[in-house]
Amino acid sequence: MAILNQEVKQRGGWPLRHNAMPDHVHLLVRLRPDTVVSQFIGEVKGASAFRANRELKPKFRLKWQTGYGVISLRKDELEKVSLYIDNQEEHHRSGRLSRLLELTETDEDDWPEGP
């Protein structure tokens, strides 16, 4: 997770919280208003996977899933989301998952046709 924090900082973000499950990561980051979120996420995912595989040499190569979910928070929501991220393992163990933070489902029909 240190690599992830470093990559966030290198791209102008402020990491506030993070936690990981075997199949996904929750990352709470403060970004500048002019940050292009898709570019930021793509760069953080690519650079962190590259570094983790090179520096940590895991048994299985780290490869991020395609896509990501993003929500924007008000300042007064930060504590609640931070606590959820801190206790992510317990939420998964007990099955008490936040629909907003965990359960993102889309159908192919949800996506507009490209140009």
C-alpha positions as CSV (number, residue, x, y, z in Angstrom):
1,M,0.0,0.0,0.0
2,A,3.0,2.3,0.4
3,I,3.6,2.1,-3.3
4,L,0.0,3.1,-4.0
5,N,0.3,6.1,-1.6
6,Q,3.5,7.2,-3.3
7,E,2.0,7.0,-6.7
8,V,-1.1,9.0,-5.6
9,K,1.2,11.7,-4.1
10,Q,3.4,11.8,-7.2
11,R,0.3,12.7,-9.3
12,G,-0.8,15.5,-7.0
13,G,-3.3,13.6,-4.8
14,W,-3.5,13.4,-1.1
15,P,-4.1,9.8,0.1
16,L,-6.5,9.8,3.1
17,R,-7.4,6.1,3.5
18,H,-6.8,2.8,1.8
19,N,-7.5,-0.8,2.4
20,A,-7.5,-3.9,0.2
21,M,-9.4,-7.1,-0.3
22,P,-8.1,-10.0,-2.5
23,D,-10.1,-8.7,-5.4
24,H,-10.4,-4.9,-5.0
25,V,-9.0,-1.9,-3.3
26,H,-10.7,1.1,-1.6
27,L,-8.8,4.3,-1.9
28,L,-9.9,7.6,-0.5
29,V,-8.0,10.4,-2.1
30,R,-8.3,14.2,-2.1
31,L,-7.8,15.6,-5.6
32,R,-7.3,19.0,-7.0
33,P,-10.4,20.3,-8.8
34,D,-8.6,20.4,-12.2
35,T,-7.5,16.7,-12.0
36,V,-8.8,14.5,-14.8
37,V,-10.0,11.6,-12.7
38,S,-9.8,8.9,-15.5
39,Q,-6.2,9.9,-16.2
40,F,-5.2,10.0,-12.5
41,I,-6.7,6.5,-11.9
42,G,-5.2,5.0,-15.0
43,E,-1.7,6.4,-14.1
44,V,-1.9,5.3,-10.4
45,K,-3.1,1.8,-11.4
46,G,-0.5,1.4,-14.1
47,A,2.4,2.7,-12.1
48,S,1.6,0.9,-8.9
49,A,1.2,-2.4,-10.7
50,F,4.5,-1.9,-12.5
51,R,6.3,-1.0,-9.3
52,A,4.7,-3.7,-7.1
53,N,5.6,-6.4,-9.7
54,R,9.2,-5.1,-10.1
55,E,9.9,-4.2,-6.4
56,L,7.9,-6.8,-4.4
57,K,8.1,-9.7,-6.9
58,P,4.8,-11.2,-5.8
59,K,4.1,-14.9,-6.4
60,F,1.3,-13.8,-8.8
61,R,1.6,-10.7,-10.9
62,L,-0.5,-7.8,-9.8
63,K,-2.9,-6.8,-12.5
64,W,-5.6,-4.3,-11.9
65,Q,-9.2,-5.1,-13.1
66,T,-10.6,-3.1,-15.9
67,G,-12.5,-0.1,-14.8
68,Y,-13.0,1.6,-11.5
69,G,-15.7,3.3,-9.4
70,V,-15.5,6.9,-8.2
71,I,-17.7,8.9,-5.9
72,S,-17.4,12.5,-4.8
73,L,-17.8,13.2,-1.0
74,R,-18.7,16.2,1.1
75,K,-16.3,17.0,3.9
76,D,-18.8,15.8,6.5
77,E,-18.9,12.4,4.8
78,L,-15.2,11.7,5.1
79,E,-15.2,10.2,8.6
80,K,-18.0,7.7,7.8
81,V,-16.3,6.6,4.6
82,S,-12.9,6.4,6.3
83,L,-14.3,4.2,9.0
84,Y,-15.9,1.9,6.4
85,I,-12.6,1.6,4.6
86,D,-10.7,0.9,7.9
87,N,-13.2,-1.9,8.7
88,Q,-13.4,-3.2,5.1
89,E,-12.5,-6.8,6.1
90,E,-15.2,-7.0,8.8
91,H,-17.8,-5.7,6.4
92,H,-17.0,-8.4,3.9
93,R,-16.8,-11.1,6.6
94,S,-20.2,-10.1,8.0
95,G,-21.8,-9.4,4.7
96,R,-22.8,-5.9,5.7
97,L,-21.6,-4.1,2.6
98,S,-22.3,-0.6,1.5
99,R,-24.2,-0.7,-1.8
100,L,-22.6,2.6,-2.8
101,L,-19.0,1.6,-2.0
102,E,-19.1,-2.1,-2.9
103,L,-21.9,-3.2,-5.2
104,T,-21.5,-1.6,-8.5
105,E,-23.4,-3.3,-11.3
106,T,-23.8,-2.2,-14.8
107,D,-25.3,-3.7,-17.9
108,E,-23.8,-3.3,-21.3
109,D,-26.9,-1.3,-22.2
110,D,-26.0,1.3,-19.6
111,W,-23.1,2.6,-21.7
112,P,-23.7,5.1,-24.5
113,E,-22.4,4.4,-28.0
114,G,-19.0,5.8,-28.7
115,P,-18.3,8.5,-31.3
